[in-house]
Amino acid sequence: MAQLKVELLRSLSGRTQSQRQTAKGLGLRKRHQTVIVDDTAANRGMINKISHMVSVEELEE
């Protein structure tokens, strides 16, 4: 399965509760933290919701 590398670029302070929970759901807690997640429709939806706060890179297998 393809994977995505997601990095939180913007701070969570001052964000809506929904955006904070979305970042937490992806496993992001601090700025410049990077996580590897599976490329699923659910994860793509969460990334799309906070796309202005994260950078995404597709990992090749």
C-alpha distance matrix in Angstrom:
0.0 3.8 6.5 10.1 13.3 16.0 19.7 22.6 25.4 28.0 29.7 29.3 33.1 34.7 31.6 31.6 30.6 27.8 26.3 26.8 25.1 22.1 21.8 22.3 19.6 17.1 18.9 21.1 24.8 26.5 26.8 24.8 22.5 18.9 15.9 12.1 10.3 6.9 7.2 8.9 12.4 14.2 13.1 13.8 17.1 18.0 17.5 19.6 22.2 22.8 21.9 25.5 24.9 21.5 20.0 16.4 14.8 11.5 10.2 9.8 8.4
3.8 0.0 3.8 7.0 10.3 13.2 16.8 19.9 22.4 25.1 27.2 27.1 30.9 32.5 29.5 29.8 29.2 26.4 24.5 25.2 23.9 20.7 20.1 21.2 18.8 15.9 17.7 19.4 23.1 24.4 24.3 22.1 20.2 16.5 13.9 10.3 8.9 6.2 5.5 8.5 11.8 13.7 11.9 12.0 15.6 16.4 15.1 17.2 20.1 20.4 19.1 22.5 22.0 18.5 16.7 13.0 11.1 7.7 6.9 7.0 7.0
6.5 3.8 0.0 3.8 6.8 9.7 13.3 16.4 19.0 21.8 23.8 23.7 27.5 29.3 26.5 27.1 26.5 24.0 21.8 22.2 21.2 18.0 17.0 18.0 16.0 12.8 14.4 15.8 19.5 20.7 20.6 18.5 16.4 12.8 10.2 6.6 5.6 4.4 4.9 8.6 11.9 12.9 10.2 10.8 14.4 14.4 12.9 15.5 18.2 17.9 16.8 20.0 19.0 15.5 13.8 10.3 8.8 6.3 5.5 7.6 8.3
10.1 7.0 3.8 0.0 3.8 6.2 9.8 12.9 15.4 18.2 20.4 20.6 24.4 26.1 23.4 24.2 24.0 21.6 19.1 19.6 19.1 15.8 14.4 16.0 14.5 11.0 12.7 13.4 17.1 17.9 17.4 15.3 13.7 10.2 8.2 5.6 5.4 6.1 5.9 9.4 11.9 12.5 9.2 9.2 12.8 12.3 10.1 12.8 15.5 14.7 13.4 16.4 15.4 11.8 10.0 6.6 5.7 4.6 5.6 8.9 10.9
13.3 10.3 6.8 3.8 0.0 3.8 6.7 10.3 12.6 15.8 17.9 18.6 22.3 24.4 22.1 23.4 23.4 21.5 18.6 18.6 18.7 15.8 13.5 15.2 14.5 10.8 11.6 11.5 14.8 15.1 14.3 11.9 10.4 6.7 5.8 4.7 6.6 8.9 9.5 12.7 15.0 15.0 11.3 11.6 14.7 13.4 10.8 13.9 16.1 14.4 13.1 15.4 13.8 10.0 8.2 5.7 5.0 6.2 6.7 10.4 12.6
16.0 13.2 9.7 6.2 3.8 0.0 3.8 6.8 9.4 12.2 14.3 14.9 18.6 20.6 18.3 19.7 19.8 18.1 15.0 15.0 15.5 12.7 10.2 12.3 12.2 8.5 9.5 8.6 11.9 12.2 11.3 9.5 8.3 5.6 5.4 6.3 7.5 10.4 10.8 13.3 14.8 14.1 10.3 10.6 13.0 11.0 8.3 11.5 13.1 11.0 10.1 12.2 10.2 6.6 5.8 4.7 6.6 8.8 10.3 14.0 16.3
19.7 16.8 13.3 9.8 6.7 3.8 0.0 3.8 6.1 9.3 11.4 12.7 16.2 18.4 16.7 18.8 19.2 18.2 14.7 14.3 15.6 13.4 10.2 12.4 13.4 10.1 10.1 7.8 10.2 9.5 7.9 5.8 5.6 4.3 6.6 9.0 10.8 14.1 14.6 16.9 18.2 17.2 13.5 13.8 15.6 13.1 10.3 13.2 14.2 11.2 10.5 11.4 8.6 5.4 5.3 6.6 8.7 11.8 13.1 16.8 19.2
22.6 19.9 16.4 12.9 10.3 6.8 3.8 0.0 3.8 5.9 7.7 8.9 12.4 14.7 13.1 15.5 16.1 15.5 11.9 11.3 13.3 11.6 8.2 10.7 12.6 10.0 9.9 6.6 8.1 7.1 5.3 5.2 5.8 6.7 8.9 11.8 13.1 16.4 16.9 18.6 19.3 17.8 14.3 14.7 15.6 12.6 10.3 12.9 12.9 9.4 9.6 9.6 6.1 4.5 6.7 9.1 12.0 15.1 16.7 20.4 22.8
25.4 22.4 19.0 15.4 12.6 9.4 6.1 3.8 0.0 3.8 6.8 9.5 12.2 14.2 13.2 16.2 17.6 17.3 13.5 13.3 16.0 14.4 11.3 14.0 16.1 13.7 13.7 10.2 11.0 8.9 5.6 5.5 8.1 9.4 12.2 15.0 16.5 19.6 19.7 21.5 22.0 20.7 17.4 17.1 17.9 15.2 12.5 14.3 14.3 10.6 10.0 8.7 5.5 5.2 6.9 10.3 13.1 16.6 18.5 22.1 24.9
28.0 25.1 21.8 18.2 15.8 12.2 9.3 5.9 3.8 0.0 3.8 6.6 8.9 10.5 9.9 13.2 15.0 15.2 11.6 11.4 14.6 13.6 10.9 13.7 16.1 14.6 14.6 11.0 10.9 9.0 6.2 8.1 10.4 12.4 14.8 17.8 18.7 21.8 21.8 23.1 23.1 21.4 18.5 18.3 18.3 15.4 13.3 14.6 13.7 9.9 10.2 8.1 4.9 7.0 9.7 13.2 16.3 19.7 21.8 25.5 28.2
29.7 27.2 23.8 20.4 17.9 14.3 11.4 7.7 6.8 3.8 0.0 3.8 5.5 8.0 8.2 11.6 13.1 14.2 10.9 9.7 13.2 13.2 10.5 12.5 15.6 14.7 14.2 10.5 9.2 7.4 5.8 9.1 10.8 13.6 15.7 19.0 20.0 23.3 23.7 24.7 24.6 22.5 19.7 20.1 19.7 16.4 15.1 16.6 15.0 11.4 12.8 10.9 7.7 9.9 13.0 16.1 19.3 22.5 24.3 28.1 30.5
29.3 27.1 23.7 20.6 18.6 14.9 12.7 8.9 9.5 6.6 3.8 0.0 3.8 6.3 5.6 8.5 9.4 10.8 7.9 6.2 9.8 10.5 8.3 9.9 13.1 13.1 12.8 9.6 8.1 7.9 8.0 11.5 12.0 14.5 15.9 19.1 19.4 22.5 23.1 23.5 23.2 20.6 18.3 19.1 18.2 14.7 14.3 15.8 13.5 10.4 12.8 11.6 8.5 10.9 14.4 17.1 20.4 23.3 25.1 28.9 31.0
33.1 30.9 27.5 24.4 22.3 18.6 16.2 12.4 12.2 8.9 5.5 3.8 0.0 3.8 5.5 8.6 9.9 12.3 10.2 8.5 12.1 13.5 11.8 12.9 16.3 16.7 16.1 13.0 10.9 10.3 10.5 14.1 15.1 17.9 19.5 22.8 23.1 26.3 26.8 27.1 26.7 24.0 21.9 22.6 21.4 18.0 17.8 18.9 16.3 13.4 15.9 14.1 11.5 14.3 17.8 20.6 24.0 27.0 28.8 32.6 34.8
34.7 32.5 29.3 26.1 24.4 20.6 18.4 14.7 14.2 10.5 8.0 6.3 3.8 0.0 3.8 6.8 9.1 11.6 9.9 9.4 13.0 14.3 13.4 15.0 17.9 18.6 18.7 15.8 14.1 13.8 13.6 17.1 18.2 20.7 22.1 25.2 25.1 28.0 28.1 28.1 27.2 24.6 22.9 23.2 21.5 18.4 18.4 18.8 15.8 13.4 16.0 13.8 12.2 15.5 19.1 22.0 25.6 28.5 30.7 34.4 36.8
31.6 29.5 26.5 23.4 22.1 18.3 16.7 13.1 13.2 9.9 8.2 5.6 5.5 3.8 0.0 3.8 6.5 8.1 6.2 6.6 10.0 10.9 10.6 12.5 14.9 15.7 16.4 13.8 13.0 13.5 13.3 16.5 17.2 19.2 20.1 22.8 22.3 24.9 24.9 24.7 23.5 20.9 19.4 19.7 17.8 14.8 15.0 15.3 12.2 10.1 13.0 11.5 10.1 13.3 17.1 19.6 23.2 25.9 28.3 31.9 34.2
31.6 29.8 27.1 24.2 23.4 19.7 18.8 15.5 16.2 13.2 11.6 8.5 8.6 6.8 3.8 0.0 3.8 5.3 5.3 6.4 8.7 10.0 11.0 12.5 14.3 15.8 16.9 15.1 14.6 15.9 16.3 19.4 19.5 21.1 21.4 23.8 22.8 25.0 24.9 24.1 22.5 19.7 18.9 19.3 16.8 14.1 15.2 15.2 11.6 10.6 14.1 13.2 12.4 15.3 19.1 21.0 24.8 27.0 29.5 33.0 35.1
30.6 29.2 26.5 24.0 23.4 19.8 19.2 16.1 17.6 15.0 13.1 9.4 9.9 9.1 6.5 3.8 0.0 3.8 5.5 5.1 6.2 8.6 10.0 10.5 12.1 14.4 15.3 14.1 13.5 15.6 16.8 19.9 19.3 20.9 20.7 23.0 21.7 23.9 24.2 23.1 21.8 18.6 18.0 19.1 16.6 13.7 15.5 16.1 12.5 11.9 15.6 15.5 14.2 16.5 20.2 21.8 25.4 27.3 29.4 32.9 34.6
27.8 26.4 24.0 21.6 21.5 18.1 18.2 15.5 17.3 15.2 14.2 10.8 12.3 11.6 8.1 5.3 3.8 0.0 3.8 5.5 5.2 6.2 8.8 9.8 10.4 12.6 14.3 13.7 14.1 16.4 17.4 20.0 19.2 20.1 19.4 21.2 19.5 21.3 21.2 19.9 18.3 15.2 14.9 15.8 13.1 10.4 12.6 12.9 9.3 9.6 13.4 14.0 13.2 15.1 18.7 19.7 23.2 24.8 27.1 30.5 32.2
26.3 24.5 21.8 19.1 18.6 15.0 14.7 11.9 13.5 11.6 10.9 7.9 10.2 9.9 6.2 5.3 5.5 3.8 0.0 3.8 5.5 5.0 6.3 8.6 9.7 10.8 12.6 11.1 11.8 13.6 14.1 16.5 16.1 17.0 16.8 18.8 17.6 19.7 19.6 18.9 17.6 14.8 13.6 14.2 12.1 9.0 10.2 10.8 7.4 6.4 10.2 10.6 9.5 11.5 15.1 16.5 20.1 22.1 24.5 27.9 29.9
26.8 25.2 22.2 19.6 18.6 15.0 14.3 11.3 13.3 11.4 9.7 6.2 8.5 9.4 6.6 6.4 5.1 5.5 3.8 0.0 3.8 5.4 5.2 6.2 8.6 10.1 10.6 9.1 8.8 11.0 12.4 15.1 14.3 15.8 15.7 18.2 17.3 19.9 20.5 20.0 19.4 16.3 14.8 16.1 14.5 10.9 12.1 13.6 10.7 9.1 12.6 12.9 10.7 12.3 16.0 17.5 20.9 23.0 24.8 28.4 30.2
25.1 23.9 21.2 19.1 18.7 15.5 15.6 13.3 16.0 14.6 13.2 9.8 12.1 13.0 10.0 8.7 6.2 5.2 5.5 3.8 0.0 3.8 5.4 4.9 6.0 8.7 9.7 9.6 10.0 13.1 14.9 17.3 15.7 16.6 15.6 17.5 16.1 18.3 19.1 18.1 17.4 14.0 13.0 15.0 13.2 9.7 11.9 13.7 10.9 10.4 14.0 15.1 13.2 14.1 17.5 18.2 21.4 22.9 24.6 28.0 29.3
22.1 20.7 18.0 15.8 15.8 12.7 13.4 11.6 14.4 13.6 13.2 10.5 13.5 14.3 10.9 10.0 8.6 6.2 5.0 5.4 3.8 0.0 3.8 5.4 5.0 6.5 8.8 8.8 10.5 13.3 14.5 16.2 14.7 14.8 13.6 15.1 13.4 15.4 15.7 14.8 14.1 10.9 9.6 11.3 9.6 6.0 8.2 10.1 7.7 7.5 10.8 12.7 11.1 11.5 14.6 14.9 18.1 19.5 21.4 24.8 26.3
21.8 20.1 17.0 14.4 13.5 10.2 10.2 8.2 11.3 10.9 10.5 8.3 11.8 13.4 10.6 11.0 10.0 8.8 6.3 5.2 5.4 3.8 0.0 3.8 5.4 5.2 6.4 5.2 7.1 9.6 10.8 12.5 10.9 11.4 10.8 13.0 12.2 14.9 15.7 15.7 15.7 12.8 10.5 12.2 11.6 7.8 8.3 11.0 9.4 7.5 10.4 11.8 9.2 9.2 12.3 13.1 16.3 18.1 19.8 23.3 24.9
22.3 21.2 18.0 16.0 15.2 12.3 12.4 10.7 14.0 13.7 12.5 9.9 12.9 15.0 12.5 12.5 10.5 9.8 8.6 6.2 4.9 5.4 3.8 0.0 3.8 5.3 4.9 5.3 6.3 9.8 12.2 14.0 11.7 12.4 11.2 13.5 12.6 15.4 16.9 16.7 17.1 13.8 11.9 14.4 13.9 10.1 11.4 14.3 12.6 11.2 14.1 15.5 12.8 12.6 15.4 15.9 18.7 20.1 21.3 24.7 25.9
19.6 18.8 16.0 14.5 14.5 12.2 13.4 12.6 16.1 16.1 15.6 13.1 16.3 17.9 14.9 14.3 12.1 10.4 9.7 8.6 6.0 5.0 5.4 3.8 0.0 3.8 5.4 7.5 9.6 13.1 15.1 16.2 13.7 13.4 11.2 12.5 10.7 12.8 14.2 13.5 13.9 10.4 8.9 12.0 11.4 8.1 10.1 13.1 11.8 11.4 14.1 16.3 14.2 13.5 15.9 15.5 18.0 18.8 20.0 23.2 24.1
17.1 15.9 12.8 11.0 10.8 8.5 10.1 10.0 13.7 14.6 14.7 13.1 16.7 18.6 15.7 15.8 14.4 12.6 10.8 10.1 8.7 6.5 5.2 5.3 3.8 0.0 3.8 5.7 9.0 11.8 13.3 13.7 11.1 10.1 7.8 9.0 7.5 10.2 11.7 11.8 12.8 10.1 7.3 10.1 10.7 7.5 8.1 11.7 11.4 10.4 12.3 14.7 12.5 10.9 12.7 12.1 14.4 15.3 16.4 19.7 20.8
18.9 17.7 14.4 12.7 11.6 9.5 10.1 9.9 13.7 14.6 14.2 12.8 16.1 18.7 16.4 16.9 15.3 14.3 12.6 10.6 9.7 8.8 6.4 4.9 5.4 3.8 0.0 3.8 6.5 9.6 11.8 12.3 9.1 8.8 6.8 9.0 8.8 12.1 14.3 14.9 16.4 13.7 10.9 13.8 14.5 11.2 11.5 15.1 14.6 13.0 14.9 16.7 13.8 12.3 14.1 13.9 15.9 17.0 17.5 20.8 21.7
21.1 19.4 15.8 13.4 11.5 8.6 7.8 6.6 10.2 11.0 10.5 9.6 13.0 15.8 13.8 15.1 14.1 13.7 11.1 9.1 9.6 8.8 5.2 5.3 7.5 5.7 3.8 0.0 3.8 6.2 8.1 9.0 6.5 7.3 7.1 10.3 10.9 14.4 16.1 17.0 18.1 15.6 12.6 14.6 15.2 11.6 11.1 14.5 13.8 11.3 13.1 14.2 10.9 9.7 12.0 12.7 15.2 17.1 18.0 21.6 23.0
24.8 23.1 19.5 17.1 14.8 11.9 10.2 8.1 11.0 10.9 9.2 8.1 10.9 14.1 13.0 14.6 13.5 14.1 11.8 8.8 10.0 10.5 7.1 6.3 9.6 9.0 6.5 3.8 0.0 3.8 7.1 9.2 7.2 9.5 10.1 13.6 14.5 18.1 19.8 20.7 21.6 18.9 16.1 18.1 18.3 14.6 14.3 17.4 16.1 13.4 15.5 15.8 12.2 11.9 14.5 15.9 18.4 20.6 21.4 25.0 26.4
26.5 24.4 20.7 17.9 15.1 12.2 9.5 7.1 8.9 9.0 7.4 7.9 10.3 13.8 13.5 15.9 15.6 16.4 13.6 11.0 13.1 13.3 9.6 9.8 13.1 11.8 9.6 6.2 3.8 0.0 3.8 6.4 5.6 9.0 11.0 14.7 16.3 20.0 21.6 22.9 23.9 21.5 18.4 20.0 20.4 16.8 15.8 18.6 17.6 14.3 15.8 15.4 11.6 11.5 13.7 15.8 18.1 20.9 21.6 25.3 27.0
26.8 24.3 20.6 17.4 14.3 11.3 7.9 5.3 5.6 6.2 5.8 8.0 10.5 13.6 13.3 16.3 16.8 17.4 14.1 12.4 14.9 14.5 10.8 12.2 15.1 13.3 11.8 8.1 7.1 3.8 0.0 3.8 5.4 8.7 11.6 15.2 17.0 20.6 21.7 23.3 24.2 22.2 18.9 19.7 20.4 17.1 15.3 17.8 17.1 13.4 14.2 13.3 9.5 9.4 11.4 14.1 16.5 19.7 20.7 24.4 26.6
24.8 22.1 18.5 15.3 11.9 9.5 5.8 5.2 5.5 8.1 9.1 11.5 14.1 17.1 16.5 19.4 19.9 20.0 16.5 15.1 17.3 16.2 12.5 14.0 16.2 13.7 12.3 9.0 9.2 6.4 3.8 0.0 3.8 6.3 9.9 13.2 15.6 19.2 20.2 22.4 23.7 22.2 18.6 19.3 20.6 17.6 15.3 18.0 18.1 14.5 14.4 13.9 10.5 9.1 9.7 12.1 13.8 17.1 17.8 21.4 23.7
22.5 20.2 16.4 13.7 10.4 8.3 5.6 5.8 8.1 10.4 10.8 12.0 15.1 18.2 17.2 19.5 19.3 19.2 16.1 14.3 15.7 14.7 10.9 11.7 13.7 11.1 9.1 6.5 7.2 5.6 5.4 3.8 0.0 3.8 6.8 10.4 12.9 16.7 18.3 20.4 22.0 20.3 16.7 18.0 19.4 16.3 14.5 17.7 17.8 14.7 15.0 15.4 11.8 9.9 10.7 12.1 13.6 16.3 16.6 20.2 21.9
18.9 16.5 12.8 10.2 6.7 5.6 4.3 6.7 9.4 12.4 13.6 14.5 17.9 20.7 19.2 21.1 20.9 20.1 17.0 15.8 16.6 14.8 11.4 12.4 13.4 10.1 8.8 7.3 9.5 9.0 8.7 6.3 3.8 0.0 3.8 7.0 9.8 13.5 15.0 17.5 19.5 18.2 14.5 15.7 17.8 15.1 13.0 16.4 17.3 14.5 14.4 15.5 12.5 9.6 9.3 9.6 10.5 12.8 12.9 16.4 18.1
15.9 13.9 10.2 8.2 5.8 5.4 6.6 8.9 12.2 14.8 15.7 15.9 19.5 22.1 20.1 21.4 20.7 19.4 16.8 15.7 15.6 13.6 10.8 11.2 11.2 7.8 6.8 7.1 10.1 11.0 11.6 9.9 6.8 3.8 0.0 3.8 6.4 10.1 12.3 14.5 16.9 15.5 11.9 13.7 16.0 13.5 12.0 15.7 16.6 14.6 14.8 16.7 14.0 10.9 10.9 10.0 10.7 11.9 11.7 15.2 16.3
12.1 10.3 6.6 5.6 4.7 6.3 9.0 11.8 15.0 17.8 19.0 19.1 22.8 25.2 22.8 23.8 23.0 21.2 18.8 18.2 17.5 15.1 13.0 13.5 12.5 9.0 9.0 10.3 13.6 14.7 15.2 13.2 10.4 7.0 3.8 0.0 3.8 7.0 9.4 12.1 14.9 14.2 10.8 12.5 15.4 13.7 12.2 15.8 17.4 16.0 15.7 18.3 16.1 12.8 12.0 9.8 9.6 9.6 8.9 12.0 12.9
10.3 8.9 5.6 5.4 6.6 7.5 10.8 13.1 16.5 18.7 20.0 19.4 23.1 25.1 22.3 22.8 21.7 19.5 17.6 17.3 16.1 13.4 12.2 12.6 10.7 7.5 8.8 10.9 14.5 16.3 17.0 15.6 12.9 9.8 6.4 3.8 0.0 3.8 6.4 8.5 11.4 10.6 7.4 9.7 12.4 11.2 10.4 13.8 15.5 14.9 14.9 18.0 16.3 13.2 12.9 10.3 10.6 10.0 9.9 12.8 13.4
6.9 6.2 4.4 6.1 8.9 10.4 14.1 16.4 19.6 21.8 23.3 22.5 26.3 28.0 24.9 25.0 23.9 21.3 19.7 19.9 18.3 15.4 14.9 15.4 12.8 10.2 12.1 14.4 18.1 20.0 20.6 19.2 16.7 13.5 10.1 7.0 3.8 0.0 3.8 5.8 9.3 9.5 7.2 9.1 12.2 12.0 11.6 14.5 16.5 16.8 16.5 20.0 18.9 15.8 15.2 12.0 11.8 10.0 9.9 11.9 12.0
7.2 5.5 4.9 5.9 9.5 10.8 14.6 16.9 19.7 21.8 23.7 23.1 26.8 28.1 24.9 24.9 24.2 21.2 19.6 20.5 19.1 15.7 15.7 16.9 14.2 11.7 14.3 16.1 19.8 21.6 21.7 20.2 18.3 15.0 12.3 9.4 6.4 3.8 0.0 3.8 6.9 8.4 6.5 6.8 10.3 11.1 10.4 12.4 15.1 15.8 15.0 18.6 18.3 15.3 14.3 10.9 10.8 8.5 9.6 11.4 12.2
8.9 8.5 8.6 9.4 12.7 13.3 16.9 18.6 21.5 23.1 24.7 23.5 27.1 28.1 24.7 24.1 23.1 19.9 18.9 20.0 18.1 14.8 15.7 16.7 13.5 11.8 14.9 17.0 20.7 22.9 23.3 22.4 20.4 17.5 14.5 12.1 8.5 5.8 3.8 0.0 3.8 5.4 5.3 6.1 8.6 10.0 10.5 12.1 14.3 15.8 15.6 19.4 19.3 16.8 16.6 13.5 14.1 12.1 13.4 15.0 15.5
12.4 11.8 11.9 11.9 15.0 14.8 18.2 19.3 22.0 23.1 24.6 23.2 26.7 27.2 23.5 22.5 21.8 18.3 17.6 19.4 17.4 14.1 15.7 17.1 13.9 12.8 16.4 18.1 21.6 23.9 24.2 23.7 22.0 19.5 16.9 14.9 11.4 9.3 6.9 3.8 0.0 3.8 5.6 5.0 6.1 8.7 9.8 10.3 12.3 14.6 14.6 18.4 18.9 17.0 17.2 14.5 15.7 14.2 16.2 17.8 18.8
14.2 13.7 12.9 12.5 15.0 14.1 17.2 17.8 20.7 21.4 22.5 20.6 24.0 24.6 20.9 19.7 18.6 15.2 14.8 16.3 14.0 10.9 12.8 13.8 10.4 10.1 13.7 15.6 18.9 21.5 22.2 22.2 20.3 18.2 15.5 14.2 10.6 9.5 8.4 5.4 3.8 0.0 3.8 5.5 5.1 6.4 8.7 9.9 10.8 13.0 13.9 17.5 17.5 16.0 16.9 14.8 16.6 15.7 17.5 19.7 20.5
13.1 11.9 10.2 9.2 11.3 10.3 13.5 14.3 17.4 18.5 19.7 18.3 21.9 22.9 19.4 18.9 18.0 14.9 13.6 14.8 13.0 9.6 10.5 11.9 8.9 7.3 10.9 12.6 16.1 18.4 18.9 18.6 16.7 14.5 11.9 10.8 7.4 7.2 6.5 5.3 5.6 3.8 0.0 3.8 5.3 5.1 6.1 8.5 9.9 11.0 11.6 15.2 14.7 12.8 13.5 11.4 13.2 12.7 14.5 17.2 18.3
13.8 12.0 10.8 9.2 11.6 10.6 13.8 14.7 17.1 18.3 20.1 19.1 22.6 23.2 19.7 19.3 19.1 15.8 14.2 16.1 15.0 11.3 12.2 14.4 12.0 10.1 13.8 14.6 18.1 20.0 19.7 19.3 18.0 15.7 13.7 12.5 9.7 9.1 6.8 6.1 5.0 5.5 3.8 0.0 3.8 5.5 5.1 6.0 8.6 10.2 9.8 13.6 14.0 12.0 12.3 10.0 12.0 11.5 14.2 16.6 18.4
17.1 15.6 14.4 12.8 14.7 13.0 15.6 15.6 17.9 18.3 19.7 18.2 21.4 21.5 17.8 16.8 16.6 13.1 12.1 14.5 13.2 9.6 11.6 13.9 11.4 10.7 14.5 15.2 18.3 20.4 20.4 20.6 19.4 17.8 16.0 15.4 12.4 12.2 10.3 8.6 6.1 5.1 5.3 3.8 0.0 3.8 5.4 5.0 6.2 9.0 9.6 13.1 13.8 12.9 14.1 12.6 15.2 15.2 17.9 20.4 22.1
18.0 16.4 14.4 12.3 13.4 11.0 13.1 12.6 15.2 15.4 16.4 14.7 18.0 18.4 14.8 14.1 13.7 10.4 9.0 10.9 9.7 6.0 7.8 10.1 8.1 7.5 11.2 11.6 14.6 16.8 17.1 17.6 16.3 15.1 13.5 13.7 11.2 12.0 11.1 10.0 8.7 6.4 5.1 5.5 3.8 0.0 3.8 5.4 5.1 6.7 8.4 11.6 11.4 10.7 12.6 11.8 14.7 15.4 17.8 20.8 22.5
17.5 15.1 12.9 10.1 10.8 8.3 10.3 10.3 12.5 13.3 15.1 14.3 17.8 18.4 15.0 15.2 15.5 12.6 10.2 12.1 11.9 8.2 8.3 11.4 10.1 8.1 11.5 11.1 14.3 15.8 15.3 15.3 14.5 13.0 12.0 12.2 10.4 11.6 10.4 10.5 9.8 8.7 6.1 5.1 5.4 3.8 0.0 3.8 5.4 5.4 5.5 9.1 9.0 7.5 9.0 8.2 11.4 12.5 15.3 18.5 20.7
19.6 17.2 15.5 12.8 13.9 11.5 13.2 12.9 14.3 14.6 16.6 15.8 18.9 18.8 15.3 15.2 16.1 12.9 10.8 13.6 13.7 10.1 11.0 14.3 13.1 11.7 15.1 14.5 17.4 18.6 17.8 18.0 17.7 16.4 15.7 15.8 13.8 14.5 12.4 12.1 10.3 9.9 8.5 6.0 5.0 5.4 3.8 0.0 3.8 5.5 4.8 8.4 9.8 9.3 10.6 10.1 13.3 14.3 17.6 20.5 22.9
22.2 20.1 18.2 15.5 16.1 13.1 14.2 12.9 14.3 13.7 15.0 13.5 16.3 15.8 12.2 11.6 12.5 9.3 7.4 10.7 10.9 7.7 9.4 12.6 11.8 11.4 14.6 13.8 16.1 17.6 17.1 18.1 17.8 17.3 16.6 17.4 15.5 16.5 15.1 14.3 12.3 10.8 9.9 8.6 6.2 5.1 5.4 3.8 0.0 3.8 5.7 8.2 9.2 9.9 12.4 12.7 16.2 17.6 20.6 23.7 25.9
22.8 20.4 17.9 14.7 14.4 11.0 11.2 9.4 10.6 9.9 11.4 10.4 13.4 13.4 10.1 10.6 11.9 9.6 6.4 9.1 10.4 7.5 7.5 11.2 11.4 10.4 13.0 11.3 13.4 14.3 13.4 14.5 14.7 14.5 14.6 16.0 14.9 16.8 15.8 15.8 14.6 13.0 11.0 10.2 9.0 6.7 5.4 5.5 3.8 0.0 3.8 5.5 5.5 6.7 9.7 11.0 14.7 16.8 19.7 23.1 25.5
21.9 19.1 16.8 13.4 13.1 10.1 10.5 9.6 10.0 10.2 12.8 12.8 15.9 16.0 13.0 14.1 15.6 13.4 10.2 12.6 14.0 10.8 10.4 14.1 14.1 12.3 14.9 13.1 15.5 15.8 14.2 14.4 15.0 14.4 14.8 15.7 14.9 16.5 15.0 15.6 14.6 13.9 11.6 9.8 9.6 8.4 5.5 4.8 5.7 3.8 0.0 3.8 5.4 5.4 7.3 8.5 12.2 14.5 17.7 20.9 23.7
25.5 22.5 20.0 16.4 15.4 12.2 11.4 9.6 8.7 8.1 10.9 11.6 14.1 13.8 11.5 13.2 15.5 14.0 10.6 12.9 15.1 12.7 11.8 15.5 16.3 14.7 16.7 14.2 15.8 15.4 13.3 13.9 15.4 15.5 16.7 18.3 18.0 20.0 18.6 19.4 18.4 17.5 15.2 13.6 13.1 11.6 9.1 8.4 8.2 5.5 3.8 0.0 3.8 6.0 8.2 10.7 14.3 17.1 20.3 23.6 26.6
24.9 22.0 19.0 15.4 13.8 10.2 8.6 6.1 5.5 4.9 7.7 8.5 11.5 12.2 10.1 12.4 14.2 13.2 9.5 10.7 13.2 11.1 9.2 12.8 14.2 12.5 13.8 10.9 12.2 11.6 9.5 10.5 11.8 12.5 14.0 16.1 16.3 18.9 18.3 19.3 18.9 17.5 14.7 14.0 13.8 11.4 9.0 9.8 9.2 5.5 5.4 3.8 0.0 3.8 7.2 10.2 13.8 16.8 19.5 23.1 25.8
21.5 18.5 15.5 11.8 10.0 6.6 5.4 4.5 5.2 7.0 9.9 10.9 14.3 15.5 13.3 15.3 16.5 15.1 11.5 12.3 14.1 11.5 9.2 12.6 13.5 10.9 12.3 9.7 11.9 11.5 9.4 9.1 9.9 9.6 10.9 12.8 13.2 15.8 15.3 16.8 17.0 16.0 12.8 12.0 12.9 10.7 7.5 9.3 9.9 6.7 5.4 6.0 3.8 0.0 3.8 6.5 10.1 13.2 15.7 19.3 22.1
20.0 16.7 13.8 10.0 8.2 5.8 5.3 6.7 6.9 9.7 13.0 14.4 17.8 19.1 17.1 19.1 20.2 18.7 15.1 16.0 17.5 14.6 12.3 15.4 15.9 12.7 14.1 12.0 14.5 13.7 11.4 9.7 10.7 9.3 10.9 12.0 12.9 15.2 14.3 16.6 17.2 16.9 13.5 12.3 14.1 12.6 9.0 10.6 12.4 9.7 7.3 8.2 7.2 3.8 0.0 3.8 6.9 10.3 12.9 16.4 19.4
16.4 13.0 10.3 6.6 5.7 4.7 6.6 9.1 10.3 13.2 16.1 17.1 20.6 22.0 19.6 21.0 21.8 19.7 16.5 17.5 18.2 14.9 13.1 15.9 15.5 12.1 13.9 12.7 15.9 15.8 14.1 12.1 12.1 9.6 10.0 9.8 10.3 12.0 10.9 13.5 14.5 14.8 11.4 10.0 12.6 11.8 8.2 10.1 12.7 11.0 8.5 10.7 10.2 6.5 3.8 0.0 3.8 6.7 9.6 13.0 16.0
14.8 11.1 8.8 5.7 5.0 6.6 8.7 12.0 13.1 16.3 19.3 20.4 24.0 25.6 23.2 24.8 25.4 23.2 20.1 20.9 21.4 18.1 16.3 18.7 18.0 14.4 15.9 15.2 18.4 18.1 16.5 13.8 13.6 10.5 10.7 9.6 10.6 11.8 10.8 14.1 15.7 16.6 13.2 12.0 15.2 14.7 11.4 13.3 16.2 14.7 12.2 14.3 13.8 10.1 6.9 3.8 0.0 3.8 6.4 9.6 12.9
11.5 7.7 6.3 4.6 6.2 8.8 11.8 15.1 16.6 19.7 22.5 23.3 27.0 28.5 25.9 27.0 27.3 24.8 22.1 23.0 22.9 19.5 18.1 20.1 18.8 15.3 17.0 17.1 20.6 20.9 19.7 17.1 16.3 12.8 11.9 9.6 10.0 10.0 8.5 12.1 14.2 15.7 12.7 11.5 15.2 15.4 12.5 14.3 17.6 16.8 14.5 17.1 16.8 13.2 10.3 6.7 3.8 0.0 3.8 6.5 9.7
10.2 6.9 5.5 5.6 6.7 10.3 13.1 16.7 18.5 21.8 24.3 25.1 28.8 30.7 28.3 29.5 29.4 27.1 24.5 24.8 24.6 21.4 19.8 21.3 20.0 16.4 17.5 18.0 21.4 21.6 20.7 17.8 16.6 12.9 11.7 8.9 9.9 9.9 9.6 13.4 16.2 17.5 14.5 14.2 17.9 17.8 15.3 17.6 20.6 19.7 17.7 20.3 19.5 15.7 12.9 9.6 6.4 3.8 0.0 3.8 6.6
9.8 7.0 7.6 8.9 10.4 14.0 16.8 20.4 22.1 25.5 28.1 28.9 32.6 34.4 31.9 33.0 32.9 30.5 27.9 28.4 28.0 24.8 23.3 24.7 23.2 19.7 20.8 21.6 25.0 25.3 24.4 21.4 20.2 16.4 15.2 12.0 12.8 11.9 11.4 15.0 17.8 19.7 17.2 16.6 20.4 20.8 18.5 20.5 23.7 23.1 20.9 23.6 23.1 19.3 16.4 13.0 9.6 6.5 3.8 0.0 3.8
8.4 7.0 8.3 10.9 12.6 16.3 19.2 22.8 24.9 28.2 30.5 31.0 34.8 36.8 34.2 35.1 34.6 32.2 29.9 30.2 29.3 26.3 24.9 25.9 24.1 20.8 21.7 23.0 26.4 27.0 26.6 23.7 21.9 18.1 16.3 12.9 13.4 12.0 12.2 15.5 18.8 20.5 18.3 18.4 22.1 22.5 20.7 22.9 25.9 25.5 23.7 26.6 25.8 22.1 19.4 16.0 12.9 9.7 6.6 3.8 0.0
